[in-house]
Amino acid sequence: MDSPADTAAGSGRLPPGESEEALAHLIPAQGDDGARSQPLKDHLHAVGDLAAEFAAPFGAEDWGRLAGYWHDLGKYSHAFQTYLRAATSPDPHQAEAAIRVDHSTAGAQHAVASHGVLGHLLAFPISGHHSGLLDSVSDRACLGERLRKTVEDWRSAPQAILDQSRPKPPAFLRAAIGDRDHFAVAFFVRMLFSCLVDADFLDTEAFMSEERSGKRPEWPQDTLVLMSRALEDHLDRLGSESSEVNRQRDLVLRACLQAAERRPGLFSLTVPTGGGKTLSSLAFALKHAVRHGLRRIVYVVPFTSIIEQNADVFRRVMAPLVESGLPDPVIEHHSNLDPDKESTRSRLATENWDAPLMVTTGVQFYESLFGNRTSRCRKLHNLAQAVVILDEAQALPVDFLSPCLRALDELRRNYGTTVVLCTATQPAIQYRDEFPIGLKLDPGHEIIPAPDRLFGALKRVHIQRAGILQDEELAARILDEDRVLCIVNTRKHALHLADLLGESNGHFHLSALMCPQHRSSQLEKIRARLSSGRTCRVVSTRLIEAGVDIDFPVVYRSVAGLDSIAQAAGRCNRNGRLPVGRTVVFEPEDTSAERFLADTSSNARQVLALHNDPLSLEAVEHYFRLYYWDQSSRWDSKGILNEFRLDQNPKLPFLFGFATVAERFRLIDDAGKPVLVPWGNEGRALCDELRRPWFRPTVQVHRRLQRFTVQVPVNVWRKHMTRAFEIVQDRYAILSFPEVHYSERTGLRLDVDPAGVFIA
């Protein structure tokens, strides 16, 4: 008797019998469990309904439903159904011989054929729902090629699914097409793509892995209300010692709570370092979200090295909720996450940012906004009707200013997102005549109405200029202080100074030459010595200067951007316990390895020479005029915005370069090559596991490995790979002889040449 697949092969399409119904997914029998299948029509309806729900916050519910209904039309072909049964066959030879079938092009072609020009906006997400958003035209795989492609016959699809009325564009999309606002139209496509791929992932997971799907966290509808109350209770319990710093912090908090009542849009929160903006901005976000029905908070910090501290603060605030049985509402998404803080639930929530409070990095946030892969983009729809807090909002490379600011403006204007620009210096990315690409602040949305008075009240540091300091002289000055922090620009410089200071229980070195677990251990020791008043001298790269709650009476800072100098000063007399702290800005002896700081350092030097107080708002405004506002030729030096164009050609009316943009948009050009360090008992145990040829690391193990990883510049890697690194499982590099190549005091010790040094 012929099998369904054999019968289909003879007719060219599946027979209509219910038992031979087209399938979306098939799980073969395993043990006592019989085979399970998901009818294709059920999958299409489920994905359509879910994508519609995801697109509803920005008025595109019908678009989401249509993308879901049509995304897998190609699975109605006989060729795909034959492949599905072969690939899931218990016969390994048949499974291995199964030939993959393109099932995503059919829906894209149908969208264009049935809905014309607007159908192309559906064709992008449908054709890319597995491979990623494509370029319109390219010498590689592209949408134009897919629309011309001959595909397997899929016309057995039910007419009820095929015959869908043309979706009505949201008002902002109609305006964008009419105004030829290329970026806005492309951004809509990206958000629609996010809705589709997340819906497809979730429905497929619900069928293929019920256990995994059941572990996805769910929070009550009033979770943000509960979080807001928990923060209020936390702040009440804190109390505070009576000081001018704490009085000003309280004023900042009250200003944030008052501003939360204002309508959603763009807000600016300008508060000096140490002014309490971390919890105050969260208080604003929670109250604002509850007041206006927004769905979540996304807290974006500039550096991976500081993200865990902010998340730990938030987690302590929300601890009573977790103790009462609520799933942890604080989810971290970054490469440096401590696996001990991670659960299956939190790991699943990072896939699509479906959580009340996401804490992530600028790299993760912005590269997702311009990525094209499903893993990057499926979270984006959850930015609609959210509060996005950008901590140190000015920490954007000048070469990516235009695209980043356009994306933020789109979220604010058309997706109901409130964006909060937090900064300790100056709202450098706001609109002004000389900076026309800047974000336009809504009237009354400056949270601190008189930031100059706040800066004056919180001034607790005096900036001194020391000129050029030879390393020996700098080391001698450090040794003259009992508690002092010295921040330099390169790993090489930090390493050399640490050697000059010599070994002592009170001497510490911090840089990315140390694995994250090692750095965390050192920071704990540093805080303990500071709190007990013991000698504590620290040499660090910039990884300590933002978001790390640490307080020194004296700070030395190698010249860098003025915002970096301000952040370094924020580690000095942070809590105002001294009449005034002392931050000394110096020129390093050797600047040959600091060429990557040429722009920021040279601009800072000009400002330092002309202003008595380099941290005044006037001085910082001067700095950003030099660094941002006067460099219009670099605002989009990678040509990102040029990759989104509208055309008169009805066959390809939207010339979008999604794949090209994803390749160009790299905030960090070269993160180097990862080397695993067998540091401590856990690090050694993990490396030993990797050396076993049969061991296959899980996602959890990969997370743990990141805590013991040091990134090495590619040229240094090549120079030392044969003698210093052991390659296991053809992919992992483990540091050989750590007793020789890794110092408990300073981390990785290789003879790094200046060309291989970059900022930690």
C-alpha positions in Angstrom: 0.0 0.0 0.0 1.3 3.4 -0.9 2.2 5.8 1.9 0.8 9.4 1.8 4.1 10.6 0.6 4.1 8.1 -2.3 0.6 9.1 -3.3 1.5 12.7 -3.2 4.5 12.1 -5.4 2.2 10.7 -8.1 -0.3 13.6 -8.1 2.1 16.5 -7.5 0.2 17.6 -4.4 -1.1 16.1 -1.2 -4.5 14.4 -1.5 -7.3 16.2 0.3 -8.1 13.5 2.9 -8.1 14.6 6.5 -5.6 11.9 7.4 -3.1 13.2 4.9 -3.5 16.8 6.0 -0.6 19.1 5.3 1.7 19.3 8.4 3.8 22.1 9.8 5.8 19.9 12.2 6.1 16.2 12.9 7.7 14.5 15.9 8.2 10.7 15.2 7.3 8.1 17.7 9.8 7.7 20.6 9.7 4.7 22.9 6.1 4.4 24.2 5.2 7.9 22.9 3.4 7.8 19.6 4.1 10.2 16.7 2.8 13.7 17.0 2.0 16.2 14.2 0.9 19.8 14.0 -1.5 20.5 11.1 -0.1 23.3 9.0 -3.4 25.3 9.0 -3.3 25.3 12.9 0.3 26.6 12.9 -0.5 29.4 10.4 -3.6 30.5 12.4 -1.7 30.4 15.7 1.3 32.3 14.4 -1.0 34.8 12.6 -3.0 35.5 15.8 0.1 35.8 17.9 1.9 38.1 15.4 -1.3 40.2 15.3 -1.2 40.5 19.1 2.5 41.6 19.0 1.9 44.2 16.2 -1.2 45.7 17.8 0.7 48.2 20.0 1.8 50.0 16.9 -1.5 49.7 15.0 -0.4 46.9 12.6 -2.5 44.0 13.9 -3.8 43.1 10.5 -0.3 43.2 9.1 1.0 40.8 11.7 -1.9 38.4 11.2 -1.3 38.3 7.4 2.4 37.7 7.8 1.7 34.8 10.1 -1.0 33.3 7.8 1.3 33.4 4.8 4.8 32.8 6.2 4.8 29.0 5.7 2.6 28.7 2.5 5.5 26.8 0.9 4.9 23.9 3.3 1.7 23.1 1.4 3.9 21.8 -1.5 4.2 18.1 -2.0 8.0 18.4 -2.0 8.0 19.9 1.5 5.6 17.3 2.9 7.8 14.6 1.5 10.9 16.2 3.0 9.2 16.5 6.4 8.3 12.9 6.5 11.7 11.8 5.3 13.6 14.0 7.7 11.7 12.6 10.7 11.8 9.0 9.5 13.1 6.4 12.0 15.2 5.1 9.1 18.5 7.0 9.5 19.4 6.6 5.8 16.1 8.1 4.7 16.4 11.0 7.2 20.0 11.7 6.0 18.9 11.7 2.3 16.1 14.2 2.9 16.5 17.3 0.8 15.6 20.6 2.3 12.8 22.6 0.5 12.5 26.3 0.4 9.2 27.0 2.2 9.4 30.8 2.9 9.5 32.2 -0.7 6.0 31.1 -1.6 4.3 33.4 0.9 6.5 36.3 -0.2 5.5 35.8 -3.8 1.8 35.5 -2.9 2.0 38.7 -0.8 3.3 40.7 -3.8 1.0 39.0 -6.3 -2.1 39.7 -4.2 -1.3 43.0 -2.6 1.0 44.7 -5.1 3.3 47.4 -3.8 2.3 47.1 -0.1 2.8 43.3 -0.5 6.5 43.9 -0.7 6.4 45.1 3.0 5.1 41.6 3.9 7.5 39.9 1.5 10.6 41.0 3.4 9.6 39.4 6.8 8.0 36.4 5.2 11.0 35.5 3.0 13.4 36.1 5.8 11.7 34.4 8.7 14.4 31.8 8.9 17.4 33.2 7.0 17.1 36.8 8.2 16.0 40.0 6.5 17.5 40.2 3.0 18.7 43.0 0.8 16.4 44.0 -2.0 19.1 43.7 -4.5 22.5 42.0 -4.0 25.0 39.7 -5.7 24.1 37.1 -3.0 20.7 35.9 -1.8 18.2 38.8 -2.0 14.5 39.6 -2.1 14.5 40.3 -5.8 15.9 36.9 -6.6 13.4 35.2 -4.2 10.5 36.9 -5.9 11.7 35.7 -9.3 12.4 32.2 -8.1 10.5 29.1 -9.3 9.1 27.3 -6.3 7.3 24.0 -5.7 3.6 24.1 -6.3 1.9 25.1 -3.0 -1.6 25.9 -4.4 -3.3 23.2 -2.3 -3.3 25.8 0.5 -6.9 26.6 1.7 -8.5 29.5 0.0 -9.6 30.8 3.4 -5.9 31.4 4.2 -5.0 32.7 0.8 -7.9 35.1 0.3 -7.1 37.9 2.8 -8.1 41.5 2.3 -5.3 44.1 1.9 -4.3 45.4 5.4 -4.8 49.1 6.1 -1.5 50.8 6.8 -1.2 52.6 10.1 -1.4 56.4 9.7 2.3 56.8 10.3 3.2 54.3 7.6 0.9 56.0 5.1 2.6 59.3 5.9 6.1 57.8 5.7 5.4 56.3 2.2 3.8 59.6 1.1 6.7 61.7 2.4 9.3 59.2 1.1 10.6 58.7 4.6 12.7 55.7 3.6 14.0 54.9 7.1 10.5 54.9 8.7 9.2 52.4 6.2 12.2 50.1 6.6 11.8 50.4 10.4 8.2 49.3 10.1 9.3 46.2 8.1 11.9 45.4 10.8 9.2 45.6 13.6 6.8 43.5 11.6 9.6 41.0 11.0 10.2 40.9 14.8 6.5 40.1 15.4 6.5 37.3 12.9 9.7 35.6 13.9 8.8 35.7 17.6 5.3 34.4 17.0 6.8 31.6 14.8 9.4 30.7 17.4 6.9 30.6 20.3 4.2 28.5 18.5 6.8 26.1 17.1 8.3 25.7 20.6 4.9 25.1 22.2 4.5 22.1 19.9 8.0 20.8 19.6 9.0 21.3 23.2 6.1 21.6 25.6 8.5 21.4 28.6 10.6 24.3 27.4 7.5 26.3 26.5 6.0 25.7 29.9 9.1 27.2 31.6 8.7 30.6 30.0 8.0 33.0 32.8 4.6 34.7 33.1 4.1 37.8 35.3 0.7 39.1 36.6 -0.8 42.1 34.8 -0.1 44.3 37.8 3.6 43.4 38.0 4.8 46.9 37.2 2.5 48.2 40.0 4.0 45.7 42.4 7.5 46.7 41.3 6.7 50.4 41.8 5.5 49.8 45.3 8.5 47.6 46.1 10.8 50.4 45.0 8.9 52.9 47.2 9.3 50.5 50.2 13.0 50.1 49.5 13.6 53.8 49.3 11.7 54.3 52.6 13.7 51.6 54.3 17.0 53.1 53.1 16.7 56.3 55.0 19.9 58.2 54.6 22.5 60.0 56.6 22.0 63.8 56.6 24.2 65.4 54.0 24.0 67.8 51.1 24.5 64.9 48.6 21.7 62.9 50.0 19.4 65.9 50.1 20.1 66.6 46.4 19.5 62.9 45.6 16.1 63.2 47.3 15.3 66.2 45.1 16.2 64.3 42.0 13.9 61.4 43.0 11.0 63.8 43.6 11.6 65.5 40.3 11.5 62.0 38.6 8.2 61.1 40.3 6.6 64.3 39.3 7.8 64.0 35.7 6.3 60.5 35.4 2.9 62.0 35.2 3.7 63.7 31.9 2.7 62.2 28.6 4.9 59.6 26.9 7.7 60.8 24.7 11.3 61.9 24.9 12.6 62.8 28.4 16.0 64.1 29.5 17.5 63.4 33.0 20.7 65.3 33.5 22.2 64.4 36.9 25.9 64.5 38.0 27.6 61.2 38.7 26.6 60.2 42.3 23.3 62.1 42.1 21.3 58.9 42.5 20.0 58.7 38.9 20.0 54.9 38.8 17.1 54.4 41.2 15.5 57.7 40.5 15.3 56.9 36.7 13.8 53.5 37.6 11.2 55.2 39.9 10.3 57.5 37.0 10.0 54.5 34.6 7.8 52.4 36.8 5.4 55.2 37.8 5.3 56.4 34.2 4.6 52.9 32.8 1.8 52.3 35.3 0.3 55.8 34.7 0.2 55.4 30.9 -0.3 51.7 30.4 3.2 51.0 29.1 4.4 47.4 29.1 7.9 47.1 30.3 11.2 48.9 31.1 14.4 48.4 29.2 17.5 49.8 31.0 20.5 50.3 28.6 23.9 50.8 30.1 27.0 51.7 28.0 29.5 49.0 29.2 29.3 45.3 29.8 31.7 45.7 32.7 29.2 47.7 34.8 25.9 46.1 33.9 25.8 43.5 36.7 26.1 46.1 39.4 23.0 48.0 38.2 21.1 44.7 37.8 22.1 43.7 41.3 20.8 47.0 42.7 17.4 46.4 40.9 17.3 42.8 42.1 17.8 43.8 45.7 14.9 46.2 45.4 12.6 43.5 43.9 13.7 40.8 46.3 10.5 40.9 48.4 8.4 40.2 45.3 10.5 37.2 44.4 10.3 35.9 48.0 6.5 36.2 47.7 6.5 33.9 44.7 6.7 36.3 41.7 9.1 35.2 39.0 12.2 37.5 39.1 11.2 40.6 37.1 14.8 41.7 36.5 16.3 40.0 33.5 19.9 40.7 32.4 20.9 40.3 28.7 24.7 40.7 28.1 27.7 38.6 27.4 29.2 38.8 30.9 26.3 37.4 32.9 27.1 35.3 35.9 25.4 31.9 35.3 24.6 31.6 39.0 22.2 34.5 38.5 20.6 32.8 35.5 17.7 30.4 35.4 15.9 28.6 32.6 13.2 31.2 32.9 15.5 34.2 32.7 17.4 32.6 29.8 14.2 32.2 27.8 13.1 35.7 28.5 16.4 37.1 27.0 15.4 35.6 23.6 12.5 38.1 23.1 12.8 40.6 26.1 9.3 39.6 27.3 10.0 40.7 30.9 9.0 43.6 33.1 12.6 45.0 33.5 15.3 44.1 31.0 18.9 45.3 31.7 21.2 45.2 28.7 24.1 47.0 27.0 24.2 49.6 24.4 25.9 47.2 22.0 23.1 44.6 22.4 20.4 47.3 22.1 21.6 49.2 19.1 23.0 46.2 17.1 19.6 44.5 17.6 17.9 47.6 16.1 20.1 47.3 13.0 20.6 43.5 12.8 18.9 41.2 10.3 19.0 37.8 12.0 16.0 36.3 13.7 17.9 35.9 17.0 18.7 39.6 17.1 15.4 40.9 15.9 12.7 38.9 17.6 12.9 41.1 20.7 12.3 44.4 18.9 8.5 44.4 19.0 8.7 44.4 22.8 10.2 47.9 22.6 6.9 49.3 21.5 4.9 50.9 24.4 8.0 50.5 26.6 10.1 52.8 28.7 13.7 52.8 27.4 16.2 54.3 29.8 19.6 55.1 28.1 22.2 55.5 30.9 25.0 57.7 29.7 23.0 58.4 26.6 25.9 60.3 25.0 28.1 57.2 24.9 27.6 56.7 21.1 30.4 56.6 18.6 30.1 59.7 16.4 30.2 57.5 13.2 26.8 55.9 14.2 25.0 59.0 15.5 22.5 59.5 12.6 21.2 55.9 12.4 21.0 55.5 16.2 19.1 58.7 16.7 16.8 58.0 13.9 15.9 54.6 15.4 15.3 56.2 18.8 13.1 58.8 17.2 11.1 56.2 15.4 10.4 54.4 18.6 9.3 57.6 20.3 7.1 58.9 17.4 5.5 55.8 16.0 5.7 53.0 18.5 4.5 54.6 21.7 7.9 54.3 23.4 9.1 56.6 26.1 12.8 57.3 25.8 14.8 58.7 28.7 18.2 60.2 28.0 20.2 59.9 31.3 23.5 61.6 31.4 26.0 62.9 34.0 27.4 65.5 31.8 25.2 67.2 29.1 22.3 66.2 26.9 24.6 66.0 23.9 22.3 64.2 21.5 19.4 66.6 21.7 18.4 68.8 18.8 19.9 72.2 18.3 20.6 74.4 15.3 24.1 73.1 14.9 23.0 69.5 15.5 19.9 69.0 13.3 19.9 65.2 13.6 19.5 65.5 17.4 16.4 64.3 19.3 13.7 67.0 19.9 12.7 67.1 23.6 9.0 67.3 24.2 8.0 70.5 26.0 8.3 70.2 29.8 10.1 66.8 29.5 13.4 68.0 31.0 13.1 66.2 34.3 15.6 68.4 36.2 14.4 71.9 35.2 17.6 73.7 36.5 20.5 71.2 36.1 23.1 73.9 36.6 21.9 74.4 40.2 22.0 70.7 40.8 25.5 70.4 39.4 26.6 73.3 41.7 25.0 71.7 44.8 26.5 68.3 44.0 30.0 69.7 43.2 32.3 67.8 45.6 35.4 67.3 43.4 38.2 69.7 42.4 39.8 69.0 39.0 43.6 69.5 38.8 45.8 69.4 35.7 49.2 67.8 36.2 50.6 68.0 32.7 52.8 65.1 31.5 53.6 62.5 34.2 56.4 60.0 33.6 55.3 56.6 34.8 57.8 56.5 37.7 56.6 59.9 38.9 53.0 58.8 38.6 53.7 55.6 40.6 55.4 57.7 43.3 52.4 59.9 43.6 50.1 57.0 43.9 52.3 55.5 46.6 52.1 58.8 48.5 48.3 58.3 48.9 46.6 55.8 51.3 43.5 55.4 49.2 43.7 56.3 45.5 42.4 55.2 42.2 44.3 55.7 38.9 42.4 55.2 35.6 44.4 54.9 32.4 43.4 54.2 28.8 45.1 51.0 27.9 45.7 47.6 29.3 49.4 48.0 28.6 49.7 51.2 30.7 47.7 49.7 33.6 49.9 46.6 33.6 53.1 48.7 33.6 51.9 50.9 36.5 50.9 47.9 38.5 54.4 46.5 38.1 55.9 49.8 39.3 53.7 49.9 42.4 54.8 46.4 43.3 53.0 43.7 45.2 51.1 44.4 48.3 47.8 43.4 49.9 46.6 47.0 49.4 47.6 47.2 45.7 45.0 46.2 43.0 45.0 46.1 39.2 41.8 46.0 37.2 41.6 45.5 33.4 40.1 43.3 30.8 43.3 41.3 30.9 41.6 39.7 33.9 38.6 37.4 33.4 35.3 38.8 34.7 35.2 36.4 37.6 38.6 37.5 38.7 37.6 41.2 38.4 34.5 40.6 40.5 36.6 39.0 43.2 39.0 41.9 43.2 36.2 44.5 43.4 34.9 42.8 46.5 38.3 43.0 48.1 38.6 46.7 47.1 35.3 47.6 48.6 36.1 45.8 51.9 39.4 47.7 52.3 37.8 51.0 51.5 34.9 50.4 54.0 37.4 49.5 56.7 39.7 52.5 56.0 42.7 50.3 55.1 45.3 51.2 52.4 43.8 50.7 49.0 45.6 51.7 45.8 44.0 50.7 42.5 45.2 51.0 38.9 42.4 50.4 36.4 41.4 50.8 32.8 38.1 52.7 32.2 36.0 49.6 33.1 35.7 51.0 36.6 34.7 54.5 35.8 30.9 54.2 35.0 28.3 52.6 37.2 30.7 51.1 39.7 29.7 52.3 43.1 33.0 53.0 44.7 34.4 56.0 46.6 38.0 57.3 46.7 39.3 60.5 48.2 41.8 60.9 45.3 41.5 59.9 41.6 44.1 60.2 38.9 42.8 60.1 35.3 44.8 59.8 32.1 43.5 62.4 29.6 40.5 61.1 27.6 37.1 62.4 26.6 35.6 64.9 28.9 32.7 62.6 29.6 35.2 59.9 30.7 36.9 62.4 33.0 33.5 63.3 34.5 32.9 59.6 35.1 36.3 59.2 36.7 35.5 62.2 39.0 32.3 60.4 39.9 34.4 57.8 41.8 36.0 60.6 43.8 34.3 61.7 47.0 31.2 60.0 45.6 29.2 60.2 48.8 30.3 63.7 49.8 32.0 62.7 53.1 34.9 65.0 52.4 34.7 68.8 52.0 36.1 68.3 48.5 37.8 65.4 46.7 40.7 65.7 44.3 40.7 64.4 40.7 44.0 64.9 38.8 44.0 64.8 35.0 47.4 64.0 33.5 49.1 63.4 30.2 50.6 59.9 29.9 54.2 59.4 29.2 53.6 57.3 26.1 50.7 58.1 23.9 51.7 55.9 21.0 49.1 53.2 21.9 46.3 55.8 22.5 45.6 56.7 18.8 42.1 55.4 19.2 41.5 58.2 21.6 42.8 60.9 19.3 39.4 62.6 18.8 38.1 62.6 22.3 41.5 63.4 24.0 42.4 66.3 21.7 38.9 67.8 22.1 39.2 67.4 25.9 42.6 69.1 25.9 41.1 72.2 24.2 38.3 72.4 26.7 40.7 71.8 29.7 42.8 74.7 28.5 39.9 77.1 28.2 37.7 76.4 31.2 38.6 76.7 34.9 36.0 74.1 35.8 36.1 71.4 33.1 33.0 69.7 34.5 30.8 72.8 34.3 27.9 72.5 31.8 29.5 75.2 29.7 32.7 73.2 29.4 30.9 70.0 28.6 28.8 71.8 26.0 32.0 73.1 24.4 33.4 69.5 24.4 30.4 68.0 22.7 30.3 70.8 20.1 33.8 69.7 19.1 33.3 66.0 19.3 29.7 65.6 18.0 28.1 68.7 16.7 30.9 70.0 14.4 31.6 66.6 12.8 28.6 66.3 10.4 30.7 64.4 7.9 31.0 61.5 10.3 27.4 61.3 11.6 26.8 58.3 9.3 30.2 57.5 8.0 29.2 53.8 7.4 26.4 54.8 5.0 23.7 53.1 7.0 20.9 55.5 6.1 21.7 55.3 2.4 20.8 51.7 2.4 17.1 52.5 2.8 15.6 53.9 -0.4 12.2 54.0 -2.1 12.0 53.5 -5.9 9.4 54.0 -8.7 9.9 50.4 -9.9 6.8 48.4 -9.0 8.8 45.2 -9.1 11.0 46.4 -6.3 9.5 49.6 -4.8 11.5 49.4 -1.6 15.3 49.2 -2.0 16.3 48.2 1.5 19.7 46.8 2.4 18.9 45.0 5.6 21.7 42.4 5.4 24.3 45.0 4.3 23.4 47.3 7.2 23.7 44.4 9.7 27.3 43.8 8.4 28.2 47.5 8.6 26.7 48.3 12.0 29.3 47.1 14.5 29.8 49.4 17.5 32.8 47.3 18.4 34.8 46.5 15.3 37.0 43.7 16.6 36.3 42.2 20.0 39.4 39.9 19.6 39.6 36.2 20.1 38.4 34.6 23.3 40.8 32.7 25.5 39.6 30.6 28.5 41.5 31.0 31.7 41.4 28.1 34.3 41.2 30.6 37.1 40.0 29.4 40.5 38.4 26.0 41.2 35.4 26.6 38.9 37.5 27.9 36.0 39.9 24.9 36.3 36.9 22.4 36.5 35.3 23.9 33.4 38.5 23.7 31.3 39.0 20.1 32.4 35.5 19.3 31.2 36.2 20.9 27.8 39.3 18.7 27.4 37.1 15.6 27.4 36.4 14.8 23.8 32.9 13.5 24.5 31.8 16.6 26.5 29.3 18.9 24.7 28.8 22.2 26.5 25.2 23.3 27.2 24.0 26.9 27.0 24.5 27.0 30.8 28.1 25.9 30.5 28.7 28.5 27.7 27.4 31.2 30.1 29.8 30.0 32.8 32.7 30.0 30.3 32.2 33.7 29.6 33.0 34.4 33.2 36.5 33.0 32.6 37.2 34.5 29.2 39.7 37.1 28.2 39.5 38.7 24.8 42.9 38.8 23.0 43.6 41.0 20.0 43.8 39.0 16.8 47.4 39.8 16.0 48.4 38.8 19.6 46.4 35.6 19.3 48.3 34.7 16.1 51.6 35.4 17.6 51.1 33.3 20.7 48.6 30.6 19.7 51.1 27.8 19.2 52.9 28.2 22.6 50.3 29.9 24.9 46.9 28.4 23.9 45.6 24.9 23.8 42.8 24.3 21.3 40.2 21.8 22.4 37.1 20.5 20.6 38.4 22.4 17.5 36.9 25.7 18.9 37.9 26.6 22.4 41.3 28.1 23.3 42.4 27.4 26.8 45.4 29.2 28.3 48.3 26.9 28.6 50.4 27.0 31.8 48.3 29.7 33.6 50.9 29.6 36.4 53.3 31.3 33.8 50.9 33.3 31.6 48.3 34.4 34.2 49.0 36.5 37.2 46.7 36.6 40.3 47.5 40.2 40.6 47.3 41.5 36.9 45.7 38.7 34.8 46.9 37.6 31.4 50.7 38.2 30.9 51.8 38.0 27.3 54.4 40.2 25.7 51.8 42.3 24.1 53.2 44.8 21.6 51.7 48.3 21.4 49.9 47.5 18.1 47.9 44.9 19.9 46.6 47.1 22.8 43.1 48.5 22.9 40.8 49.9 25.5 39.6 47.5 28.1 
